Amino acid sequence: MRGIVVGVNGSAESDEALDWAMGEAASASVPLTVVMVAAGAGKGADAAAHEVALAPVRAEAQGMLDAARARTGLDVEGSVVAAPGPAADALLELGADADMLVLGRRRRGRFGRAVLGSVSTTVVEHARVPVTVVRHGDPDGAPEDGTSTEGDTPRIVVGVDTSAPSVAALKHACEVAARTGASVDAIFAWQITTLAPLPGSWGWAPPIDDYEKFAAESLAEAVRAAGATLPPERLVRRVVHGQAAKQLVLAAQGAERLVVGARGLGGFDRLLLGSVSRQVLDFGPCPVTVVRG
């Protein structure tokens, strides 16, 4: 099922995810599939009973798609699927070969932290395609201080390190920017907590300037590996000193989206994404796209 696959459930956050997904489908000129899961409609149910359970869900999903078309003014090629649960399994199956899976998340807490629900967590952890999570209440990535960005060139912030997933994230960000006219802020964050030798180097702790130079060279290599062809004014390279997730969240204020790579660490579910990916999903001020390497 190619194109954009978005999960909906009738909530405000899923409506905002649907609107965002419609814009993404229109921009990429790909179809949109709206997926709604029918609680209690197991795959092993009798065929007739199964259809009875799915029919009203399908009609509700169609109503959501029609309402989103009216809200956005976009006439995107779209279809609806009513699927038996569990929800995460259905989304992973239907989005297995999609261009992107899109989900909503609810903003909670005094610090604006958005805690992913169990379905969103499972989908982001296990999807092999890019997954974008849209925050409820701030779907367009507007700055939290209310500052207007009208008239500014849309920005896509992408986190870069020395890993293959971050190169995939940078490539994805540049492809989106190429078709949308956005600029890309490629950010390599480095931090020294204890002085240690550079990887594969001399066995002694060099001057701090050498660490910054190493970070800049690593960022340049990632840009080459990603095959980025954006003009220099639309591909801004930034090497910053600080904790990676914090620097990315700060940079993403007012951005159109934030893109990160997922580094699978195995073993425990909470570690599958890697700490940076998980933190930007929790604290990011705009839609966050997670890309597998």
N, C-alpha and C positions, 0 to 999 in steps of 0.2 A: 504494500500500500504506500505509494510514493506521495510526496507532498507534505503538508503540515497536518499533524494529528493532534487534536486538542481534547483534553478531558473536561467534561462539564458535569455539574451536579445540581444546578439551580441556585447556587450561592452567589453572593456579590463578587467574591474573588474569582469564581469560574467565569462569570460574565466578563470581567475585565481581561482574564486570560483569553477568552474567546475573541474579544475585540482586538487584542494584540495579535493573536494568531491570524485573524483576517487581514490585518495590515501586512503581516509578514508574507502570507500567501499571495496577496496582491502584488507586493514588491518583487517577489521571486517568480511570479507568473506560474504558480503551481496550485493544484487543487487543495482544498481544505476538507478534512474529515472530522466531524464532531462526534465524539464517543461519549455515550452515557451508559452507565452500568445499572442493570436492573437487579436490585437486591432480592435475593431468594430465587432467582431464575437460574438454577444450576444447569450445567451442561448435560447432566444425566437425566434431566426431566423429560417427561413425555412430550413428544413433538407438538401436539395440540396445546397442551398446558404451557409449554415453553413459549409458543407464539402469543398466547393470551397474555402472558406476563410481560413480553417484550413490546407488544403493540403500543400501549399507552406511553411507554418510555421513549419509543421511537418518535411518537407524535410530539412529546414534550421537547425532545432534542431538536426536532424540526422547528418548533416554535422559537426556541432559543436562537437558532441560526437565522431565522427570519428577523427576529428582533435585533440581532447584531448587525445584519445588513442595513436595517433602518437606522440604527444608531451611528454606524460608521459611514454610511453612504457608499459602501464598497459592494460591487456586484461580483463577488468571488465565486468561482466554480466550487460548489460545496455539496457535501452529502452527509447523512447522519447514519450512525450505527448504534443500535441498542445491543449491548453485549451482556452475557451473564457474568456474574462476579467470580472470584474476588476482583475488585477494581484494579489493583496494581497489575495483576496477572493479565487482565484483559487489555490494559493499555500497553503493556510491554509486548504482548503478542501482536496487537493491531499496529503498533508503531515500530515493529522490528526492522522494517526496511524503509521507514519514513525519512524524509529529509530532516525533520525535527519533530519532537514531542513537546507540547506546551501544557503547562499546569499553572494553577493559581496558588497563592499562599496568602494567609491572613496576617496582617500586621498586629503584633501584640506587644504589650509592655511599654514602660515609660521611656525606654531607650530606643524604641522603634524596632526591637528585635522581632523577627518573623520566624516563629518556630515551625518547621515543616511538619505536616501531618504524616501519619504512617504511610499513606498511599504515595504522597509526593516523595518521601524519603526512599521508599522501595524502588520507585521508578527511576529516580536520579541515580541511585546506587547501582542499578543493574542494567539500565538501558545501554545499548551499544551505539546509539545515534545521539546527536546533540539534543539536550533537554533544556528548555527555557522555563524558568519559574518566574511568574509575574506577581509582584507584590500587590496585595489589596490596598487600595487607597492612594497608590502612587504609580499607576501603570505606565506613565510616560517618563519616569525618571526625573521629575521636577525637583529642584533643590528643596531641601527640607526647610530652609529659611524663607521660602516663598519668592526668591529671586527669579525674575523672568529670564528665560533664555530665548524668547521669541526673536527670530531673525538670525540667531547664531547657527553655525554649521553643526548639525548633529554629531555627537561624539560617541565613539565606541571605545571603551577602555578594555584592554586585554592584559592579563598577567602573564609574564614570560619568565621562565627560569631555564635551567639546562636540560629539562626533560622533553621527551618526544610528545607527551600530551600537550605541553605548552606551545610547542611548534604547531600542532594541529589546531589549537585554540587561536593562535595568531593567523594562521591560514584562513580559518573560518571567519574571523573578524574582518580580514582584508577583503574576502569575497563579498561579505555583506556590505561593506563600505563601498566597494566598486559599483554595486547596483543601486545603492541608496544615495550616494553622494556624500556620505558621512566621512569624517576623519577618524583616524585610529590613534589612540594613545597607547603605545606599547610600553609597559612599565616593568622594569626589572628591579625588584626590591632586594636589597642585601642588608645583612645585619650581622654585626660581630658581638657575640655575647662573651666569648673567650677568644683570645688570640690563638690562632692555629695555622698550620701551613696551608697554602692553597692546594686544591686537589691536584695530585700528580706533579707537585713542584718540589721545592728545595729542602723541605724538612725543617725549616725555621720560619718564624712568623715575620713576614715582610711588612714594609710600611703600609699604612691604611690606604694610601693612594693606589697601591698595587691591587688591592681588593676592588676598588672602584673601577680601575682599568680592566680587571678581569671580568667584572660584571658588564661593562660596556662592550667588551669584545664578545662575551657570550650572547648579549642581546643582538649584536650585529650578525653573529652566526645564525641565531634563530630566525632573523629576518631573511637571511639568504636561504636557509633550509625551508622556510615557508613559501618561497617563491613570490614574495610580495612585490607587486609592481606599481603600487600607489605612488603618486608623485610625493616628493619629500615634504611638501607643505601639508599633505594629508596623512602622512605616516610619521607621527612625532615619537621619537625614542627618548625615554626618560629613565635614567638610573637614579634610584632614590635609596637613601639609607633609612631603614626602619623595618618593622615587622610587616611581612608581605600582605597579609589580609587587611590590616589596618590601613596601609598605604593605598591599597586598591579601593577600599570602601571610601576613603577620603577623595581619591581621584575621580570616583564614579558619581560624585554629587553633580547633578545636572546632566549626566550622560544618558544617551539613548539606551544603552545596555552595557553590561559588564560580562566579559567572556573569560573563562578560566578552563584549564585542562584538569582532567580527573586522573589522579595518580592512584591506581589500585594498590593498596598495601596488604590486602588479604587478611584472613583470620577473623577479626572482629568487625561486625557491621558498621560500627561508628567510625572505623578507620578506612573504609573502602574508598572514600573520596579523597582522603588526605585532609589535613587540618585547614589549609588555606581555602580549599573549595568549600568545605563545610561552613567555615566562618563567613565567607562572602555570601553564601546562600542565606545565612541567618541574619546578617547585618547589612547586606547590600541595599543601596537606596534606589535601585532601578531594576528592571528585569535582568536576571542573571542566567547566562547560557553556560552549561557545562558540556565540554567536548571531550570525548574519549580519544586517546592517541592511537 
